Amino acid sequence: MEFELLKEEADILDNLFIVSQVEIEKTEDGELDITVQHAEGEKCQRCWKYDIRTGENEKYPDTCPRCAKVLEKNYPDLQE
């Protein structure tokens, strides 16, 4: 049951644990597996989280998609 709950909420666990990425997996015997390793991707210059999509936004090339979206919404003419 704990595994299913964590899997359902996986998209918020990175913020809860204050890390860049979280992957939920089970071992062969059904136990929850916890592993710590360096996150994939480049570091966002705004939030410092690592994301494989950092740099995709041409207007804000040093940011992750989440931060680029925030900047576009709140500061639309920042880079103009």
N, C-alpha and C positions, 0 to 999 in steps of 0.2 A: 504494500500500500504506500509506504513512504517513497518508493521509487517512482510510482505513477504520479504522485503529487509533485515531486520534484521535477519530473519530466514535463508535466503540464505547466509549471511555473519557471521553466528554464530561462525564458527570456528576461526575467527580472533578477535572476540569481547573481549575475555579474555585478549589478549595483548593490545588492544585499551584501555580497562578500567583498566588495570594493576591489574587483579584479577586472581584467579586460575580457576574458572569455571563460565560459563554464560549459562543460560537456558532462552529461549524466550517463553513466554506464553501469551495467550489472556484470558481476563475475559469472563464471559458468555455474557456480553453485547458488546463484540468486542473490548474493550479497551486493550491497552498494559498493562501488569502487571509487576511491578518491585518489586522484593523482594531481600533483602540482607540477606545472611546467611552463616554460616561457610561451607567451601567446604569439600567434602568428600575425603577420602584418607589420605595418609601420605605425609609429607612435603619433597620435594626434597632438598637434601643438597647443590645442585649447584645453582638452580634458586629460591628456596624457595616457589615454587608453590605447592599446594596440588593436588595430582593425585591418583586415585584409583589404578593405575598401577605402582606406585613407588615401587621399590624393585623387579620387575619382571626380570630385567637383572642381571644374575649371576656375570658378570664381573664388573658391576657398581651397586651394590645392593642398594645404598642410593640415586639413581637418578631416575627421571621420564623417560619415554621412549624417550622424545625429547632430554633431556640432555645426556642420554646414547648413543643415535645415534650420537650426536655431538662429544662426547668423543671418540667413536669408530672410527669415520671418521678422526678426527684431531690428536688423540693421540693413535694410535693402540697398542703401546707397553707400555702404561702407567701402566697397572696393571700386566704385565707379570713378 
